[in-house]
């Protein structure tokens, strides 16, 4: 039994297990680069996340390299690698996480009737696999987590049996996943309570909950599980994850903080870094946060109703149950302009939650100056939008050189585009059903591809006719889903840049999955 298990199994502290880099990255189109994963892991480690599930090491060489590097760099968090119930998976996970000061192996197998049918294993054969795989993991690492995938749809008697086997084999954390978001809060609490009460040795391990949001109950189910005795919540920043997403870290952490009167459990999360983490993950993943998202949405602390505004002026607690400062949100201000220098820009971006290197600052500063020439007032949200897709563009295979669009009330729209493909500049003029269609046709003409456009979304960053537009694009090619984002005061230019960003991400995905890569 690990020291962590001894300390937390009977205490009021809830461990936060962040799986943004593993389950979150499984969101279609949310694939992250090596450096982006390192940046997110560093922030999670700094903000007090107890366990970081850094990836699935057997999945690819890239996943293995990222997990291993995160393990080497971690200072505070337990670093966890996921593995199936196979010795090869488990060995690979251990090879990656062993560099961490606090390593963990997380192994799983689907235990519901549906998943047993897929594996072709009988109940007894699966019991043997569970015993052998957990034993193998424990022989490598003192900290082993085991999950019966689709636990909430597994027969109660069989679930009791396999959890007991895992505990006897040496698992120190038992995670109960609601893999398809099927359960409800009362069931979630009762399931954890039943397992703890009926399984011998249950009080010697940490029980965890892993909920998906298919029915919109992930946060409620996670908190109910804690009420039932779970002391670890698996979650992601912004609720990122496949299908409808996972339990959102910011929601469970702030719920425990704000309603500590009825949920007397604590976390060690530095909540003032929540907004910083949210913005970083949104930028890296290409998944913008919905405006009315709890805690981190743009409208979470906005008040338009006259009654609400009057109450806020008299006493903020009238309509706000937490302070914006609690999550690291700064008040929108107009302190930046065309005369601001690099140091001021870096300082402002850091106040907004961004850590920015010298090369990235150079690129952002150029675009900041261009924006300042076009906009009279630079809002904080404008600066956040500038950070969208702000990696070094010189490293991209495709780069926008120039674009001219001709629009009219009659006839098709025309786009004249010059694109740098590799080291060569190419130009074309095409038509389309509207300016954006014409631009996309031009890009496809210069860089032919079979990717299908699944999503095209535009929203204004701030108010006014000179507001920046942030455009999100999602594309799919042979099962690979990628996203691209960009912001500009010209919606058509933002559209072109977002489309090109998605194609650059697609090129990267192709290279990663190419034979011999």
Secondary structure, 3 states (H helix, E strand, C coil): CCHHHHHHCCCCECEEEECCCCCHHHCCECCCCHHHHHHHHHHHHHHCCCEEEEECCCCCHHHHHHHHHHHHHCCCCEEEEEEECCHHHHHHHHHHHCCCCCEEEEEEEECCHHHHHHHCCCHHHHHHHHHHHHHHHHHHCCCEEEEEECHHHCCHHHHHHHHHHHHHHCCCEEEEEECCCCCCHHHHHHHHHHHHHHCCCHHHCEEEEEEECCCCCHHHHHHHHHHCCCCEEEEEHHHCCCCCCECEHHHHHHHHHHCCCCCCCECCCCHHHHHHHHHHHHHHHCCCCCCCCCCCCCCCCCCCCHHHHHHHHHCHHHCCCCCHHHHCCCCCCCCECCCCCHHHHHHHHHHCCCCCCHHHHHHHHHHHHHHHHHCCCECHHHHHHHCCCCCCHHHCCEEEEEEEEECCCCCCEEEEEEEEECCEEEEEEEEECCHHHHHHHHHHHHCCCCCEEEEEEEEECCCCCCCCEEEEEEEEECCEEEEEEEEECCHHHHHHHHHHHHHHHHHHHHHHHCCCC
